[in-house]
């Protein structure tokens, strides 16, 4: 069976941003590619915007584990379904969606597994929706699918001003969980406090473990994007039976730790990467998001945190923005024609 399309014709080619070789932001180039065709169980999405994530930076540099190809960047997009493959209902055609991808989102079109699509939440713009999937899927799968934090307990989020951090702070606050978070500047401290964080620690001036211990705060869960440098201190501050969830290693992937706190306090140290999960697990995560998290966006209990929207051609600038950690929330690339960049991107 051939794919079914919307009534208007589709182009034969599209623009895509690729990494020509492993390296810095300057290796990102715009190229022309043949339009992908949706296979069985897939849909073709005309991309409006794509989210930029630190995993993209690692992949561009050739350091992302388990990724064979450096070139195809982009783990999340928003857009409109323009074609569906065999086994996918025509009711998806014309729908505004956001999508979780294994790669290739820095493009004008992308073919994606239909089960990895979600409707754009009511009240959220299609552009802002490009930054929802990676962060919400990461936070939900690591904090709420294994064992939900108890209302009134403490959660420690490292990098609270990042896209994942801002989502974790808001989601926890919406569920009655008290949140402590680390940030790197007074401006970021104000940003996360406005999202609902109860305690904000500037890691450039304060040691988070000392601050928590002095206040008698023992988190039940730590969500950590930093890795090696924070691991021992994370174990030090946890309450008995608590868990550390490592989802990144910005300070390095190798650490030497004292196991005594782990044993004495019955702690759990775990980690996960969203991209490496099998498709059936991602199917369930996305179904959970639509059921449990999308209503929070629609009610305004959680809001998108878009820092800047840059044209697709300025992908290198978007990568530099993340590398310099000047952003608060998500950085997006605009692929859809006729949509102006946000004021933050006019620099």
C-alpha positions in Angstrom: 0.0 0.0 0.0 1.1 3.5 -0.8 1.1 6.3 1.8 -2.0 8.5 1.9 -1.5 12.2 1.8 -3.3 15.4 2.4 -4.9 16.6 -0.9 -2.2 19.2 -1.7 1.1 17.9 -3.3 4.2 17.3 -1.3 7.7 18.4 -2.4 10.3 15.9 -3.6 13.0 17.4 -1.5 13.4 19.2 1.9 16.0 21.1 3.8 17.8 19.4 6.7 20.5 20.5 9.1 23.2 17.8 9.5 26.6 17.5 11.1 29.1 17.0 8.2 31.6 15.4 10.6 32.1 15.1 14.4 33.1 18.5 15.8 31.9 21.8 17.1 28.8 23.8 16.2 30.5 25.0 12.9 30.1 21.5 11.4 26.3 22.0 11.2 25.3 22.7 7.6 22.0 22.9 5.7 21.6 20.4 3.0 18.9 19.1 0.6 17.5 15.6 1.0 14.9 13.5 -0.5 11.5 13.7 1.2 11.1 10.7 3.6 8.2 8.3 3.0 6.3 6.9 5.9 6.6 3.2 6.3 4.1 0.9 7.9 3.0 2.3 11.2 4.6 5.7 10.5 3.3 9.2 9.7 5.1 12.0 7.8 5.1 15.3 9.8 5.7 18.7 8.2 7.9 20.2 10.9 7.0 23.5 12.4 9.8 23.6 15.0 12.4 21.2 16.5 13.7 21.1 20.0 17.4 21.4 20.7 18.8 19.1 23.5 22.2 18.5 25.0 22.1 15.0 23.5 22.2 16.7 20.1 25.4 18.5 21.2 27.0 15.2 22.3 25.9 13.5 19.1 27.3 16.3 17.0 30.7 15.9 18.8 30.6 12.2 18.2 30.2 11.3 21.9 26.7 10.0 22.2 26.7 6.3 23.2 25.0 3.9 20.9 24.5 6.4 18.1 26.1 5.1 14.9 25.4 8.2 12.8 26.6 11.7 13.8 24.7 13.5 11.0 21.0 13.1 11.9 20.2 15.4 14.9 17.0 16.3 16.6 15.0 14.2 19.1 11.7 16.1 19.1 9.5 18.2 16.8 6.1 19.7 16.4 4.2 20.0 13.2 1.3 18.8 11.0 0.7 15.2 9.8 0.7 15.4 6.0 1.0 11.7 5.1 0.4 8.3 6.8 1.8 4.9 6.0 0.0 1.5 5.9 -1.6 0.6 9.2 -2.1 4.2 10.3 -5.6 5.8 10.2 -6.5 8.7 8.0 -7.8 10.5 11.0 -4.3 11.6 11.8 -4.0 13.6 8.5 -4.0 17.3 9.2 -3.5 17.0 12.9 -1.2 19.3 14.9 1.2 17.0 16.8 4.4 16.8 18.7 6.7 13.9 18.2 9.5 12.0 20.0 12.2 10.9 17.5 15.4 8.7 17.5 17.0 11.5 15.4 16.5 13.6 12.3 14.3 16.3 13.7 16.4 19.2 12.3 14.5 19.1 9.0 11.4 20.3 7.2 9.8 16.9 7.2 10.3 13.7 9.3 8.8 10.2 9.3 7.9 9.0 12.8 6.3 6.0 14.4 2.7 7.0 14.8 2.6 5.8 18.5 5.3 8.4 19.2 3.0 11.2 18.3 0.9 13.2 20.7 -1.6 16.0 20.0 -0.5 19.5 20.8 -2.1 20.3 24.2 -4.9 22.8 24.0 -3.6 26.3 24.8 0.0 25.5 23.8 1.3 27.0 20.5 2.5 24.6 17.9 6.0 26.2 18.1 6.2 25.8 21.9 5.0 22.2 21.6 8.3 21.3 19.9 10.0 21.5 23.3 7.6 19.3 25.2 8.3 15.7 24.4 11.9 15.0 25.3 11.7 16.8 28.7 8.3 15.6 29.8 9.0 12.0 28.7 12.3 12.0 30.5 10.9 13.5 33.7 7.7 11.4 33.7 9.5 8.1 33.0 12.2 8.6 35.6 10.2 10.2 38.4 6.6 9.0 38.0 6.5 5.6 36.2 8.8 3.7 38.7 7.4 5.1 41.9 5.7 8.4 42.3 7.1 10.9 44.8 4.9 11.3 47.8 3.2 14.7 48.2 5.1 16.7 50.8 8.4 14.9 50.2 11.4 16.6 48.8 12.8 16.3 45.3 16.2 17.7 44.4 16.6 18.7 40.7 20.0 19.6 39.4 20.1 22.1 36.6 16.6 23.5 37.4 16.8 26.1 34.6 17.4 23.6 31.9 14.5 22.3 29.8 14.3 19.1 31.8 14.9 20.9 35.1 12.1 23.4 34.4 9.7 20.6 33.5 10.6 18.6 36.6 10.2 21.6 38.9 6.7 22.3 37.6 5.5 18.7 37.4 6.6 18.0 41.0 5.1 21.3 42.3 1.8 20.4 40.5 1.7 17.1 42.4 2.4 18.7 45.8 6.1 17.7 46.0 8.5 20.2 47.5 11.4 21.0 45.2 15.0 22.0 45.9 17.1 22.8 42.8 20.5 24.0 41.8 21.2 26.7 39.2 24.2 28.8 38.1 23.1 32.4 38.3 20.7 34.8 40.2 18.7 35.2 37.0 18.2 31.5 36.8 17.3 31.4 40.5 14.5 33.8 39.9 13.3 31.9 36.9 13.0 28.5 38.7 11.5 30.1 41.8 8.8 31.5 39.5 8.1 27.9 38.4 7.4 26.7 41.9 10.8 25.7 43.4 10.8 25.9 47.2 14.5 26.2 47.6 17.0 27.4 45.0 20.8 26.9 45.5 23.3 28.8 43.4 26.0 26.1 42.9 28.6 28.7 42.0 28.4 30.2 45.5 27.0 27.4 47.6 27.5 23.7 48.2 24.2 22.1 47.7 24.8 19.2 50.1 25.9 21.6 52.9 22.9 23.8 52.3 20.4 20.9 52.4 22.0 19.3 55.5 22.0 22.6 57.4 18.3 23.0 56.7 17.5 19.4 57.6 16.2 18.7 54.1 16.5 15.1 53.0 15.2 14.5 49.4 13.4 11.3 48.6 14.6 11.5 45.0 17.5 13.3 43.2 17.2 14.0 39.5 20.8 14.5 38.3 22.1 15.8 34.9 25.6 16.5 36.3 27.0 13.1 36.9 30.4 12.3 38.4 31.1 15.5 40.4 27.7 15.3 42.2 27.4 11.6 42.8 28.8 11.3 46.3 27.1 14.4 47.5 23.8 13.1 46.1 24.1 10.0 48.2 25.0 12.0 51.2 21.8 14.1 51.2 19.2 11.4 50.5 16.7 10.3 53.0 16.7 6.6 54.0 15.3 4.5 51.1 15.8 7.4 48.7 17.0 7.2 45.1 19.4 9.0 42.8 18.3 9.0 39.1 21.2 9.9 36.8 20.0 11.1 33.4 23.1 13.0 32.3 26.8 13.3 33.0 27.9 16.9 32.1 30.8 16.7 34.6 31.9 13.3 33.3 30.8 9.7 33.2 33.3 8.1 35.5 33.2 8.5 39.3 34.7 6.8 42.4 32.2 6.7 45.3 32.1 5.5 48.8 29.4 2.8 48.9 28.9 3.0 52.7 26.0 5.5 52.5 24.3 3.4 49.8 24.3 0.3 52.1 23.7 2.1 55.4 20.6 4.0 54.2 19.2 1.5 51.8 19.6 3.9 48.8 19.0 3.2 45.1 21.3 4.5 42.4 19.8 4.2 38.9 20.0 5.9 35.5 18.3 5.8 32.1 18.5 7.3 28.7 15.2 7.9 26.8 16.6 7.5 23.4 17.9 3.9 24.0 14.6 2.6 25.3 12.7 0.1 23.1 9.8 1.4 21.1 7.1 -0.4 23.2 8.4 1.5 26.3 8.3 4.8 24.5 4.7 3.9 23.4 3.6 3.6 27.0 5.5 6.7 28.2 3.8 8.9 25.5 0.4 7.4 26.3 1.0 8.3 30.0 2.0 11.9 29.0 -1.3 12.4 27.1 -3.3 11.0 30.0 -1.6 12.5 33.0 0.6 15.5 31.9 -1.1 17.1 28.9 -4.1 18.0 31.1 -1.7 20.0 33.3 -0.5 22.0 30.3 -4.1 22.5 29.2 -5.1 23.8 32.6 -2.1 26.1 32.9 -0.7 24.3 35.9 2.4 23.7 33.8 3.6 26.1 31.1 6.1 25.7 28.2 9.4 27.4 28.9 10.7 28.5 25.6 13.8 30.6 25.9 14.5 31.3 22.2 13.3 30.2 18.7 16.0 30.4 16.0 15.6 29.7 12.2 16.8 26.3 11.1 19.8 27.9 9.4 21.0 29.1 12.8 21.3 25.7 14.4 25.0 26.3 15.2 24.0 29.4 17.2 21.4 27.3 19.1 24.1 24.8 20.0 26.4 27.5 21.2 23.6 28.9 23.4 23.2 25.5 25.1 26.9 25.0 25.5 27.3 28.4 27.2 24.3 27.5 29.5 22.8 30.9 29.0 19.3 29.6 28.3 16.4 29.2 30.7 14.1 26.5 29.4 14.0 25.3 25.8 15.8 26.4 22.7 13.9 25.6 19.4 14.7 25.7 15.7 12.0 27.0 13.4 11.4 25.0 10.3 8.0 26.1 9.2 7.9 29.0 6.7 6.2 32.3 7.5 6.6 32.0 11.3 8.7 34.8 12.8 11.4 34.1 15.4 10.7 35.1 19.0 12.2 38.4 20.3 14.8 36.4 22.3 16.3 35.1 19.0 16.7 38.5 17.4 20.2 39.2 18.5 
